[in-house]
Amino acid sequence: MVIVFDAELWIWDARRADTWTFVSLPAEASEEIRDLAGGLRRGFGSLRVRVTVGGSTWKTSIFPDSARGRYALPIKRAVRTAEALDVGDIATVTIELIDF
């Protein structure tokens, strides 16, 4: 399954010294992924994905975000720097589910 979408970068504040930057997958895609994944999950309900943003491609995991009812994808600092992205920017994201 491959999903391409545009999303705004946002910060998840864990009320700790570190913060994480994410994008939310579209609601419809999140629903399809939940249906497809069934009981297949790793720690924190995560699913392995291959991601492309601009010229950067990497493997990571998406996580269920109960507050938004969607999956959330972390965008690591190296990618944000390479692609000149910051919180509030819109990125075009391609996600491919792997390990199915």
N, CA, C and O atoms as CSV, one atom per row, in Angstrom:
chain,resi,resn,atom,element,x,y,z
A,1,MET,N,N,0.850,-1.179,0.000
A,1,MET,CA,C,0.000,0.000,0.000
A,1,MET,C,C,0.891,1.235,0.000
A,1,MET,O,O,1.775,1.367,0.846
A,2,VAL,N,N,0.659,2.139,-0.947
A,2,VAL,CA,C,1.402,3.395,-1.034
A,2,VAL,C,C,0.409,4.546,-0.927
A,2,VAL,O,O,-0.637,4.544,-1.576
A,3,ILE,N,N,0.753,5.527,-0.101
A,3,ILE,CA,C,-0.113,6.690,0.121
A,3,ILE,C,C,0.715,7.949,-0.131
A,3,ILE,O,O,1.823,8.081,0.388
A,4,VAL,N,N,0.178,8.868,-0.923
A,4,VAL,CA,C,0.825,10.157,-1.161
A,4,VAL,C,C,-0.130,11.240,-0.689
A,4,VAL,O,O,-1.305,11.244,-1.055
A,5,PHE,N,N,0.382,12.166,0.130
A,5,PHE,CA,C,-0.473,13.214,0.678
A,5,PHE,C,C,0.354,14.436,1.062
A,5,PHE,O,O,1.572,14.351,1.220
A,6,ASP,N,N,-0.316,15.563,1.208
A,6,ASP,CA,C,0.295,16.791,1.714
A,6,ASP,C,C,-0.152,16.973,3.155
A,6,ASP,O,O,-1.323,16.774,3.478
A,7,ALA,N,N,0.787,17.354,4.025
A,7,ALA,CA,C,0.443,17.521,5.432
A,7,ALA,C,C,1.318,18.591,6.075
A,7,ALA,O,O,2.453,18.831,5.662
A,8,GLU,N,N,0.755,19.224,7.098
A,8,GLU,CA,C,1.466,20.249,7.851
A,8,GLU,C,C,2.284,19.613,8.968
A,8,GLU,O,O,1.799,18.728,9.672
A,9,LEU,N,N,3.521,20.063,9.129
A,9,LEU,CA,C,4.366,19.581,10.217
A,9,LEU,C,C,3.915,20.206,11.526
A,9,LEU,O,O,3.635,21.403,11.591
A,10,TRP,N,N,3.846,19.378,12.579
A,10,TRP,CA,C,3.432,19.860,13.898
A,10,TRP,C,C,4.314,19.225,14.972
A,10,TRP,O,O,4.964,18.205,14.742
A,11,ILE,N,N,4.321,19.841,16.133
A,11,ILE,CA,C,5.156,19.354,17.239
A,11,ILE,C,C,4.308,18.620,18.253
A,11,ILE,O,O,3.244,19.091,18.654
A,12,TRP,N,N,4.797,17.450,18.666
A,12,TRP,CA,C,4.217,16.724,19.787
A,12,TRP,C,C,5.076,17.065,20.984
A,12,TRP,O,O,6.272,16.774,21.006
A,13,ASP,N,N,4.475,17.670,21.958
A,13,ASP,CA,C,5.191,18.100,23.150
A,13,ASP,C,C,4.949,17.092,24.258
A,13,ASP,O,O,3.838,16.979,24.777
A,14,ALA,N,N,5.989,16.366,24.613
A,14,ALA,CA,C,5.880,15.344,25.657
A,14,ALA,C,C,6.084,15.943,27.042
A,14,ALA,O,O,6.200,15.217,28.029
A,15,ARG,N,N,6.128,17.269,27.110
A,15,ARG,CA,C,6.376,17.959,28.378
A,15,ARG,C,C,7.697,17.506,29.000
A,15,ARG,O,O,7.842,17.381,30.216
A,16,ARG,N,N,8.646,17.269,28.100
A,16,ARG,CA,C,10.001,16.918,28.509
A,16,ARG,C,C,10.935,17.870,27.788
A,16,ARG,O,O,10.492,18.788,27.098
A,17,ALA,N,N,12.219,17.647,27.950
A,17,ALA,CA,C,13.212,18.509,27.307
A,17,ALA,C,C,13.204,18.349,25.788
A,17,ALA,O,O,13.515,19.292,25.060
A,18,ASP,N,N,12.847,17.142,25.306
A,18,ASP,CA,C,12.862,16.923,23.863
A,18,ASP,C,C,11.458,17.052,23.272
A,18,ASP,O,O,10.459,16.823,23.954
A,19,THR,N,N,11.404,17.414,22.024
A,19,THR,CA,C,10.141,17.488,21.298
A,19,THR,C,C,10.307,16.689,20.003
A,19,THR,O,O,11.425,16.455,19.545
A,20,TRP,N,N,9.192,16.280,19.428
A,20,TRP,CA,C,9.196,15.499,18.201
A,20,TRP,C,C,8.315,16.208,17.178
A,20,TRP,O,O,7.285,16.785,17.524
A,21,THR,N,N,8.731,16.157,15.921
A,21,THR,CA,C,7.973,16.772,14.838
A,21,THR,C,C,7.310,15.672,14.012
A,21,THR,O,O,7.945,14.684,13.645
A,22,PHE,N,N,6.025,15.863,13.727
A,22,PHE,CA,C,5.221,14.853,13.032
A,22,PHE,C,C,4.417,15.489,11.908
A,22,PHE,O,O,4.289,16.711,11.821
A,23,VAL,N,N,3.878,14.625,11.046
A,23,VAL,CA,C,2.756,14.955,10.166
A,23,VAL,C,C,1.685,13.913,10.451
A,23,VAL,O,O,1.995,12.790,10.848
A,24,SER,N,N,0.434,14.281,10.251
A,24,SER,CA,C,-0.681,13.345,10.421
A,24,SER,C,C,-1.096,12.814,9.065
A,24,SER,O,O,-1.230,13.568,8.102
A,25,LEU,N,N,-1.300,11.509,8.999
A,25,LEU,CA,C,-1.827,10.920,7.775
A,25,LEU,C,C,-3.283,11.326,7.622
A,25,LEU,O,O,-3.948,11.606,8.619
A,26,PRO,N,N,-3.793,11.365,6.400
A,26,PRO,CA,C,-5.211,11.687,6.197
A,26,PRO,C,C,-6.102,10.674,6.917
A,26,PRO,O,O,-5.729,9.512,7.080
A,27,ALA,N,N,-7.267,11.121,7.339
A,27,ALA,CA,C,-8.197,10.268,8.084
A,27,ALA,C,C,-8.574,9.020,7.285
A,27,ALA,O,O,-8.576,7.915,7.828
A,28,GLU,N,N,-8.891,9.188,6.009
A,28,GLU,CA,C,-9.304,8.052,5.180
A,28,GLU,C,C,-8.177,7.028,5.044
A,28,GLU,O,O,-8.419,5.824,5.131
A,29,ALA,N,N,-6.953,7.502,4.831
A,29,ALA,CA,C,-5.807,6.596,4.716
A,29,ALA,C,C,-5.553,5.879,6.042
A,29,ALA,O,O,-5.231,4.691,6.054
A,30,SER,N,N,-5.696,6.595,7.151
A,30,SER,CA,C,-5.506,5.985,8.471
A,30,SER,C,C,-6.504,4.860,8.697
A,30,SER,O,O,-6.160,3.813,9.245
A,31,GLU,N,N,-7.735,5.082,8.273
A,31,GLU,CA,C,-8.776,4.060,8.408
A,31,GLU,C,C,-8.438,2.828,7.568
A,31,GLU,O,O,-8.581,1.698,8.034
A,32,GLU,N,N,-7.990,3.048,6.336
A,32,GLU,CA,C,-7.603,1.936,5.461
A,32,GLU,C,C,-6.448,1.141,6.063
A,32,GLU,O,O,-6.438,-0.089,6.014
A,33,ILE,N,N,-5.481,1.849,6.628
A,33,ILE,CA,C,-4.327,1.188,7.237
A,33,ILE,C,C,-4.761,0.362,8.435
A,33,ILE,O,O,-4.305,-0.768,8.601
A,34,ARG,N,N,-5.639,0.908,9.277
A,34,ARG,CA,C,-6.143,0.148,10.435
A,34,ARG,C,C,-6.825,-1.135,9.980
A,34,ARG,O,O,-6.618,-2.196,10.568
A,35,ASP,N,N,-7.649,-1.034,8.918
A,35,ASP,CA,C,-8.340,-2.207,8.394
A,35,ASP,C,C,-7.350,-3.226,7.840
A,35,ASP,O,O,-7.490,-4.425,8.081
A,36,LEU,N,N,-6.366,-2.761,7.111
A,36,LEU,CA,C,-5.378,-3.634,6.488
A,36,LEU,C,C,-4.480,-4.291,7.535
A,36,LEU,O,O,-4.172,-5.479,7.434
A,37,ALA,N,N,-4.066,-3.531,8.525
A,37,ALA,CA,C,-3.121,-4.028,9.530
A,37,ALA,C,C,-3.770,-5.020,10.478
A,37,ALA,O,O,-3.099,-5.916,10.990
A,38,GLY,N,N,-5.065,-4.872,10.718
A,38,GLY,CA,C,-5.737,-5.770,11.650
A,38,GLY,C,C,-5.022,-5.774,12.987
A,38,GLY,O,O,-4.897,-4.727,13.623
A,39,GLY,N,N,-4.552,-6.932,13.425
A,39,GLY,CA,C,-3.854,-7.047,14.701
A,39,GLY,C,C,-2.349,-6.942,14.576
A,39,GLY,O,O,-1.643,-7.077,15.576
A,40,LEU,N,N,-1.833,-6.704,13.372
A,40,LEU,CA,C,-0.396,-6.605,13.144
A,40,LEU,C,C,0.135,-5.286,13.694
A,40,LEU,O,O,-0.074,-4.234,13.090
A,41,ARG,N,N,0.815,-5.336,14.824
A,41,ARG,CA,C,1.334,-4.094,15.410
A,41,ARG,C,C,2.580,-4.387,16.203
A,41,ARG,O,O,2.784,-5.501,16.685
A,42,ARG,N,N,3.407,-3.377,16.331
A,42,ARG,CA,C,4.617,-3.447,17.141
A,42,ARG,C,C,4.398,-2.554,18.361
A,42,ARG,O,O,3.262,-2.200,18.677
A,43,GLY,N,N,5.472,-2.196,19.039
A,43,GLY,CA,C,5.372,-1.340,20.213
A,43,GLY,C,C,4.607,-0.061,19.951
A,43,GLY,O,O,4.767,0.550,18.895
A,44,PHE,N,N,3.780,0.355,20.893
A,44,PHE,CA,C,2.961,1.570,20.809
A,44,PHE,C,C,1.959,1.519,19.651
A,44,PHE,O,O,1.433,2.558,19.250
A,45,GLY,N,N,1.686,0.323,19.106
A,45,GLY,CA,C,0.755,0.203,17.988
A,45,GLY,C,C,1.360,0.623,16.663
A,45,GLY,O,O,0.637,0.878,15.700
A,46,SER,N,N,2.702,0.697,16.608
A,46,SER,CA,C,3.379,1.213,15.417
A,46,SER,C,C,3.363,0.214,14.258
A,46,SER,O,O,3.216,-0.993,14.448
A,47,LEU,N,N,3.519,0.760,13.062
A,47,LEU,CA,C,3.638,-0.016,11.829
A,47,LEU,C,C,4.836,0.506,11.057
A,47,LEU,O,O,5.043,1.717,10.974
A,48,ARG,N,N,5.634,-0.407,10.483
A,48,ARG,CA,C,6.827,-0.020,9.723
A,48,ARG,C,C,6.440,0.556,8.357
A,48,ARG,O,O,5.531,0.060,7.693
A,49,VAL,N,N,7.157,1.624,7.952
A,49,VAL,CA,C,6.912,2.271,6.667
A,49,VAL,C,C,8.219,2.721,6.036
A,49,VAL,O,O,9.227,2.911,6.718
A,50,ARG,N,N,8.181,2.889,4.715
A,50,ARG,CA,C,9.245,3.551,3.976
A,50,ARG,C,C,8.660,4.899,3.567
A,50,ARG,O,O,7.555,4.962,3.030
A,51,VAL,N,N,9.393,5.962,3.817
A,51,VAL,CA,C,8.879,7.319,3.617
A,51,VAL,C,C,9.768,8.090,2.651
A,51,VAL,O,O,10.991,7.954,2.673
A,52,THR,N,N,9.146,8.894,1.812
A,52,THR,CA,C,9.881,9.839,0.974
A,52,THR,C,C,9.266,11.216,1.162
A,52,THR,O,O,8.054,11.399,1.050
A,53,VAL,N,N,10.136,12.179,1.450
A,53,VAL,CA,C,9.768,13.596,1.503
A,53,VAL,C,C,10.832,14.310,0.684
A,53,VAL,O,O,12.012,14.299,1.035
A,54,GLY,N,N,10.405,14.933,-0.414
A,54,GLY,CA,C,11.378,15.580,-1.292
A,54,GLY,C,C,12.373,14.553,-1.806
A,54,GLY,O,O,11.978,13.526,-2.358
A,55,GLY,N,N,13.673,14.826,-1.625
A,55,GLY,CA,C,14.723,13.906,-2.054
A,55,GLY,C,C,15.178,12.950,-0.969
A,55,GLY,O,O,16.146,12.216,-1.168
A,56,SER,N,N,14.510,12.941,0.170
A,56,SER,CA,C,14.903,12.101,1.305
A,56,SER,C,C,13.988,10.890,1.425
A,56,SER,O,O,12.764,11.018,1.408
A,57,THR,N,N,14.597,9.710,1.548
A,57,THR,CA,C,13.849,8.467,1.761
A,57,THR,C,C,14.464,7.747,2.945
A,57,THR,O,O,15.686,7.656,3.060
A,58,TRP,N,N,13.600,7.228,3.839
A,58,TRP,CA,C,14.077,6.511,5.008
A,58,TRP,C,C,13.002,5.557,5.501
A,58,TRP,O,O,11.846,5.632,5.083
A,59,LYS,N,N,13.400,4.649,6.403
A,59,LYS,CA,C,12.456,3.726,7.032
A,59,LYS,C,C,12.211,4.183,8.464
A,59,LYS,O,O,13.133,4.604,9.162
A,60,THR,N,N,10.971,4.095,8.883
A,60,THR,CA,C,10.580,4.484,10.234
A,60,THR,C,C,9.267,3.780,10.557
A,60,THR,O,O,8.930,2.777,9.928
A,61,SER,N,N,8.539,4.288,11.515
A,61,SER,CA,C,7.241,3.734,11.878
A,61,SER,C,C,6.210,4.845,11.971
A,61,SER,O,O,6.542,5.996,12.252
A,62,ILE,N,N,4.955,4.486,11.733
A,62,ILE,CA,C,3.844,5.395,12.009
A,62,ILE,C,C,3.182,4.914,13.292
A,62,ILE,O,O,3.238,3.731,13.627
A,63,PHE,N,N,2.557,5.842,14.004
A,63,PHE,CA,C,1.979,5.553,15.308
A,63,PHE,C,C,0.534,6.028,15.362
A,63,PHE,O,O,0.216,7.083,14.813
A,64,PRO,N,N,-0.353,5.271,16.015
A,64,PRO,CA,C,-1.723,5.751,16.164
A,64,PRO,C,C,-1.749,6.968,17.081
A,64,PRO,O,O,-1.119,6.973,18.139
A,65,ASP,N,N,-2.476,7.989,16.670
A,65,ASP,CA,C,-2.634,9.212,17.461
A,65,ASP,C,C,-4.101,9.301,17.861
A,65,ASP,O,O,-4.943,9.751,17.084
A,66,SER,N,N,-4.392,8.870,19.071
A,66,SER,CA,C,-5.793,8.818,19.514
A,66,SER,C,C,-6.422,10.203,19.604
A,66,SER,O,O,-7.637,10.333,19.450
A,67,ALA,N,N,-5.628,11.235,19.849
A,67,ALA,CA,C,-6.171,12.591,19.941
A,67,ALA,C,C,-6.724,13.061,18.598
A,67,ALA,O,O,-7.722,13.781,18.558
A,68,ARG,N,N,-6.085,12.662,17.498
A,68,ARG,CA,C,-6.507,13.090,16.170
A,68,ARG,C,C,-7.265,11.998,15.419
A,68,ARG,O,O,-7.897,12.267,14.397
A,69,GLY,N,N,-7.203,10.761,15.928
A,69,GLY,CA,C,-7.872,9.648,15.257
A,69,GLY,C,C,-7.199,9.258,13.963
A,69,GLY,O,O,-7.843,8.725,13.059
A,70,ARG,N,N,-5.902,9.518,13.863
A,70,ARG,CA,C,-5.140,9.229,12.649
A,70,ARG,C,C,-3.792,8.640,13.046
A,70,ARG,O,O,-3.429,8.618,14.222
A,71,TYR,N,N,-3.060,8.167,12.048
A,71,TYR,CA,C,-1.678,7.789,12.299
A,71,TYR,C,C,-0.805,9.033,12.202
A,71,TYR,O,O,-1.096,9.959,11.445
A,72,ALA,N,N,0.271,9.036,12.985
A,72,ALA,CA,C,1.233,10.135,12.976
A,72,ALA,C,C,2.582,9.596,12.518
A,72,ALA,O,O,2.987,8.495,12.894
A,73,LEU,N,N,3.268,10.386,11.704
A,73,LEU,CA,C,4.566,10.023,11.158
A,73,LEU,C,C,5.615,11.001,11.665
A,73,LEU,O,O,5.498,12.202,11.423
A,74,PRO,N,N,6.652,10.510,12.373
A,74,PRO,CA,C,7.715,11.419,12.805
A,74,PRO,C,C,8.587,11.829,11.618
A,74,PRO,O,O,8.936,11.006,10.772
A,75,ILE,N,N,8.929,13.109,11.573
A,75,ILE,CA,C,9.833,13.632,10.549
A,75,ILE,C,C,11.125,14.026,11.258
A,75,ILE,O,O,11.168,15.026,11.975
A,76,LYS,N,N,12.173,13.238,11.054
A,76,LYS,CA,C,13.395,13.470,11.813
A,76,LYS,C,C,14.112,14.748,11.383
A,76,LYS,O,O,13.943,15.246,10.270
A,77,ARG,N,N,14.915,15.252,12.309
A,77,ARG,CA,C,15.613,16.529,12.112
A,77,ARG,C,C,16.448,16.534,10.834
A,77,ARG,O,O,16.441,17.527,10.106
A,78,ALA,N,N,17.165,15.450,10.545
A,78,ALA,CA,C,18.011,15.403,9.348
A,78,ALA,C,C,17.193,15.623,8.080
A,78,ALA,O,O,17.657,16.290,7.155
A,79,VAL,N,N,16.005,15.080,8.025
A,79,VAL,CA,C,15.121,15.248,6.859
A,79,VAL,C,C,14.617,16.687,6.809
A,79,VAL,O,O,14.627,17.313,5.749
A,80,ARG,N,N,14.176,17.217,7.955
A,80,ARG,CA,C,13.690,18.603,7.979
A,80,ARG,C,C,14.778,19.566,7.518
A,80,ARG,O,O,14.500,20.521,6.791
A,81,THR,N,N,16.010,19.318,7.937
A,81,THR,CA,C,17.124,20.169,7.528
A,81,THR,C,C,17.396,20.017,6.035
A,81,THR,O,O,17.517,21.013,5.322
A,82,ALA,N,N,17.493,18.773,5.558
A,82,ALA,CA,C,17.789,18.515,4.137
A,82,ALA,C,C,16.721,19.077,3.214
A,82,ALA,O,O,17.023,19.519,2.105
A,83,GLU,N,N,15.470,19.061,3.667
A,83,GLU,CA,C,14.351,19.500,2.831
A,83,GLU,C,C,13.880,20.913,3.165
A,83,GLU,O,O,12.868,21.375,2.636
A,84,ALA,N,N,14.620,21.605,4.051
A,84,ALA,CA,C,14.300,22.987,4.459
A,84,ALA,C,C,12.852,23.090,4.953
A,84,ALA,O,O,12.104,23.972,4.533
A,85,LEU,N,N,12.473,22.175,5.850
A,85,LEU,CA,C,11.116,22.160,6.404
A,85,LEU,C,C,11.145,22.556,7.870
A,85,LEU,O,O,12.102,22.262,8.587
A,86,ASP,N,N,10.086,23.225,8.306
A,86,ASP,CA,C,9.943,23.608,9.701
A,86,ASP,C,C,8.493,23.402,10.114
A,86,ASP,O,O,7.621,23.204,9.268
A,87,VAL,N,N,8.245,23.448,11.391
A,87,VAL,CA,C,6.890,23.308,11.911
A,87,VAL,C,C,5.987,24.332,11.237
A,87,VAL,O,O,6.344,25.504,11.117
A,88,GLY,N,N,4.820,23.884,10.800
A,88,GLY,CA,C,3.877,24.760,10.107
A,88,GLY,C,C,3.983,24.675,8.596
A,88,GLY,O,O,3.057,25.069,7.887
A,89,ASP,N,N,5.110,24.160,8.088
A,89,ASP,CA,C,5.270,23.988,6.644
A,89,ASP,C,C,4.436,22.796,6.172
A,89,ASP,O,O,4.114,21.897,6.949
A,90,ILE,N,N,4.097,22.812,4.888
A,90,ILE,CA,C,3.366,21.708,4.266
A,90,ILE,C,C,4.367,20.883,3.462
A,90,ILE,O,O,5.126,21.422,2.657
A,91,ALA,N,N,4.359,19.575,3.688
A,91,ALA,CA,C,5.254,18.665,2.967
A,91,ALA,C,C,4.425,17.663,2.176
A,91,ALA,O,O,3.347,17.255,2.609
A,92,THR,N,N,4.935,17.272,1.019
A,92,THR,CA,C,4.350,16.174,0.266
A,92,THR,C,C,5.058,14.909,0.727
A,92,THR,O,O,6.283,14.804,0.658
A,93,VAL,N,N,4.266,13.953,1.198
A,93,VAL,CA,C,4.793,12.742,1.829
A,93,VAL,C,C,4.308,11.519,1.058
A,93,VAL,O,O,3.135,11.424,0.696
A,94,THR,N,N,5.229,10.579,0.812
A,94,THR,CA,C,4.879,9.287,0.236
A,94,THR,C,C,5.227,8.229,1.275
A,94,THR,O,O,6.360,8.163,1.753
A,95,ILE,N,N,4.239,7.400,1.620
A,95,ILE,CA,C,4.431,6.334,2.608
A,95,ILE,C,C,4.106,5.005,1.951
A,95,ILE,O,O,3.100,4.862,1.257
A,96,GLU,N,N,4.978,4.037,2.186
A,96,GLU,CA,C,4.735,2.672,1.731
A,96,GLU,C,C,4.791,1.770,2.964
A,96,GLU,O,O,5.796,1.753,3.674
A,97,LEU,N,N,3.725,1.029,3.219
A,97,LEU,CA,C,3.724,0.077,4.334
A,97,LEU,C,C,4.680,-1.066,4.000
A,97,LEU,O,O,4.673,-1.576,2.879
A,98,ILE,N,N,5.496,-1.467,4.965
A,98,ILE,CA,C,6.425,-2.569,4.748
A,98,ILE,C,C,6.230,-3.612,5.851
A,98,ILE,O,O,5.521,-3.368,6.827
A,99,ASP,N,N,6.856,-4.756,5.689
A,99,ASP,CA,C,6.778,-5.863,6.640
A,99,ASP,C,C,5.381,-6.460,6.734
A,99,ASP,O,O,4.998,-6.949,7.797
A,100,PHE,N,N,4.605,-6.433,5.646
A,100,PHE,CA,C,3.281,-7.062,5.639
A,100,PHE,C,C,3.373,-8.392,4.940
A,100,PHE,O,O,2.371,-9.096,4.819
